[in-house]
């Protein structure tokens, strides 16, 4: 079952926090502001495993250095008045990235942009496989994820811990993308 993560209306069918986030993003017109950069909300809130200190993670794509410049200008013009505003731009593993952090009401927000289509970015890919695992393993697994996150464990290490995946949790989760559902079910049953 495929999910359209690009249309935020799915949040309206979710829990109270998901509905709150939808209304917040609409109120501040954040997706509209970033629309040229194909923003997608990723992370724990879309898949219902957020905890008290979760933030709103928006990923965006840029095509070239001029796009980075334009996004940087847009952020300065429209977002720097918000509490906690910071902007960093640097090259990591040969790819430029831009990160903007600020607060909307009581929510910390992070906008992350890189020169890669949003659906190929790791934040999106992690969310998709995590959502698939949550769907396959059920509510008990979801509650175990939330419990570990409440103890301070980050999302990908939480999944890797529960599934007993050795090595780097970020890359190990990505390896599961191509697995069939039956293979994934066996992983949880071992």
C-alpha positions in Angstrom: 0.0 0.0 0.0 1.5 3.2 -1.2 1.1 6.5 0.7 1.1 10.0 -0.7 3.4 11.9 1.6 3.3 15.0 -0.6 -0.3 15.9 0.3 -0.5 16.8 4.0 -4.2 16.1 4.2 -3.3 12.6 5.5 -2.4 14.4 8.8 -6.1 15.3 9.2 -7.0 11.6 9.5 -4.3 11.1 12.1 -4.0 11.6 15.9 -4.4 15.0 17.7 -0.7 15.9 17.2 -0.8 15.2 13.5 -3.9 17.3 13.1 -2.3 20.1 15.1 0.8 20.0 12.9 -1.3 20.1 9.8 -3.1 23.3 11.0 0.2 24.8 12.1 1.8 24.3 8.7 -1.3 25.7 7.0 -1.6 28.7 9.3 2.0 29.7 8.7 1.8 28.7 5.0 5.2 27.0 5.3 4.6 24.4 2.5 3.3 27.1 0.2 6.4 29.3 1.0 8.7 26.4 0.1 6.7 25.0 -2.8 9.4 25.6 -5.4 11.6 23.2 -3.4 9.1 20.3 -3.3 8.9 20.2 0.6 7.8 17.0 2.3 7.2 16.6 6.1 9.3 13.6 7.2 10.3 12.0 10.5 8.3 10.8 13.4 5.2 12.9 13.2 3.9 11.6 9.8 4.2 8.0 11.0 2.9 8.5 14.5 5.9 7.8 16.6 6.6 11.3 17.8 7.5 12.0 21.5 7.5 15.1 23.6 10.7 16.5 22.1 10.0 15.7 18.4 10.4 18.4 15.8 8.9 19.2 12.4 11.4 18.0 9.8 10.8 19.4 6.3 13.1 18.2 3.4 13.4 20.2 0.2 15.3 19.7 -3.0 17.4 22.3 -4.9 18.8 22.0 -8.4 22.0 24.1 -8.3 23.9 26.7 -6.4 21.5 29.4 -7.6 18.6 27.4 -6.0 20.6 27.3 -2.8 21.1 31.0 -2.9 17.4 31.6 -3.6 16.3 29.3 -0.8 18.7 31.0 1.6 17.3 34.4 0.6 13.8 33.1 1.1 14.6 31.8 4.5 16.2 35.1 5.6 13.3 37.1 4.2 10.4 35.0 5.7 11.8 33.0 8.6 14.5 34.8 10.5 12.0 36.7 12.6 11.1 33.4 14.3 12.6 32.4 17.6 15.8 30.3 17.4 16.4 31.0 13.7 19.7 29.6 12.4 20.9 28.9 8.9 23.9 26.7 7.9 25.1 25.8 4.5 27.9 23.4 4.0 29.2 20.5 1.8 28.9 17.0 3.2 30.1 13.9 1.2 30.4 16.1 -1.9 26.8 17.4 -1.7 25.8 20.9 -0.6 23.2 21.1 2.1 21.3 23.9 3.7 19.7 23.6 7.1 17.3 26.2 8.7 16.1 25.9 12.3 13.5 28.0 14.1 10.4 27.7 16.2 6.8 27.9 15.2 4.8 28.4 18.3 5.9 25.5 20.6 7.3 23.4 17.7 10.9 23.3 16.7 11.2 23.2 12.9 14.1 22.0 10.7 14.2 22.6 7.0 16.8 20.5 5.3 17.7 21.0 1.6 20.1 19.2 -0.6 20.8 18.8 -4.3 18.9 15.5 -4.5 15.2 14.8 -5.2 13.3 14.7 -1.9 12.2 11.1 -2.4 15.8 10.0 -2.8 16.9 11.8 0.4 17.7 9.6 3.4 15.1 11.3 5.6 12.3 10.4 3.3 13.6 6.9 2.6 14.0 6.2 6.4 10.4 7.4 7.0 9.0 5.2 4.3 10.7 2.0 5.5 9.9 2.8 9.1 6.3 3.3 8.2 6.3 0.0 6.4 7.8 -1.8 9.4 5.3 -0.2 11.8 2.4 -1.4 9.5 3.8 -4.9 9.3 4.7 -5.3 13.0 1.6 -3.7 14.6 0.7 -1.6 17.6 2.9 -3.5 20.1 6.0 -2.7 18.0 4.9 0.9 17.6 4.6 1.2 21.4 8.1 -0.3 21.9 9.5 2.2 19.4 7.9 5.1 21.3 9.1 3.8 24.6 12.7 3.7 23.5 12.4 7.1 21.9 11.1 8.5 25.2 14.2 7.1 26.8 16.3 9.3 24.5 17.1 7.0 21.6 17.0 8.5 18.2 14.6 7.0 15.6 16.9 4.9 13.4 18.9 3.5 16.3 15.6 2.6 17.9 14.5 0.5 14.9 17.9 -1.1 14.6 17.9 -1.9 18.3 14.5 -3.6 18.2 15.3 -5.5 15.0 18.8 -6.5 16.2 20.5 -4.9 13.2 24.3 -4.7 13.6 26.3 -1.8 12.2 25.3 1.7 11.3 21.5 1.9 11.9 21.0 4.6 9.2 22.5 2.5 6.4 21.1 -0.8 7.8 17.5 0.5 7.6 18.0 1.6 4.0 19.1 -2.0 3.2 15.6 -3.1 4.2 14.0 -1.1 1.5 14.2 -3.8 -1.1 13.1 -6.7 1.2 9.8 -8.4 0.6 7.2 -8.2 3.4 7.7 -11.8 4.3 11.4 -11.3 4.8 10.7 -8.3 7.0 8.2 -10.3 9.0 10.8 -12.9 9.6 13.2 -10.3 10.8 10.9 -9.3 13.7 10.0 -12.9 14.5 13.6 -14.2 15.0 
